[in-house]
Amino acid sequence: MGIESILVIIIIGAIAGWLAGQIVKGFGFGLLGNIVVGIVGAFVAGLIFPVVGLGFGGGIVGSIIHATIGAVILLFLIRLVKRV
């Protein structure tokens, strides 16, 4: 994996984490936290979506949507755990 790929992953993770933080009110982890939430959210979505049969188009926009939905799921799970 080249430096360009890593940079794209970080940028998509940052955008997805920020969008998820906007969708799930009350959760903001700063720039580094948003990047981590976005990347982990993309991983979570990558595990869940094929099982359910969902797929989004390729490209950066599809990747951002994919990672954002996964990050929203992750933030909801974090919210549930913090309540208990």
N, C-alpha and C positions, 0 to 999 in steps of 0.2 A: 504494500500500500504506500503510495507516494504522499508527499507533503500536501499536494493539492487535494487528494481524497480526504485526508485528515482535516484540512481546512474547511472543506465542504461539509463534513460531518459536524464540525463544531458550529458552523454558521447555521445549518439546519436545526441543530439541537438548541441553539440560542433562540432562534425564531419560534420554534415549537414550544419551548419552555415558557417564553414570554407570553405567547398566545394562550397557552393553557393556564397560566397565572391570571390572565385577564378573564378567561371564561369561568374559572373556579375562583370566585372572589375570596379574598382573605389569605391567599397564598402567594407570596412573592419571596424568592430566595436570592435575589440579586443576580448579577450576570453569570457568575460561575455556577451558582445553584440552578439557574434556569437552563444552562447548557447541560448540566448533568441530568436534570429532570427530562429535558427534551430527548437526550440520547437514550436514557433508560426507558422513557416512554415509547420511543421507536422500537426498542427491543421487545417491550411488552406487547405492543401492537403486532410486531412480527411473529410473536408466538400465538396470539389470539386470533388474528384475522384469517389466516389460512384454515384454521379449524372451523370457523364460522362460515367461511366461503366468501368473505369480503375481499375486495381488491381495489386499489386505486391505480390510476394510470402512472406511467413512469415519469421521470423528470423531476425537477426540483419542486414544482408545485405539489405533485402527488406525494413526494417524500415529506414535505412540510405538513400536508394534511394527515398523512399516516402517522407521523411522529407526534403531531398535536393531539390527535385522538388518543393515542397511547399515553401521552403525558397527562391528559385530563383523567383518564382511567386511573393512572398512578396517583394523581393528587386526590381523587376521591377515596382511594384505598388508604392513603396517608391520613386523610381526614377521619375516616372510620376508625383507624387504629388509635389516633390521638384522642378520640372521644371515649374509648373504652378504658 
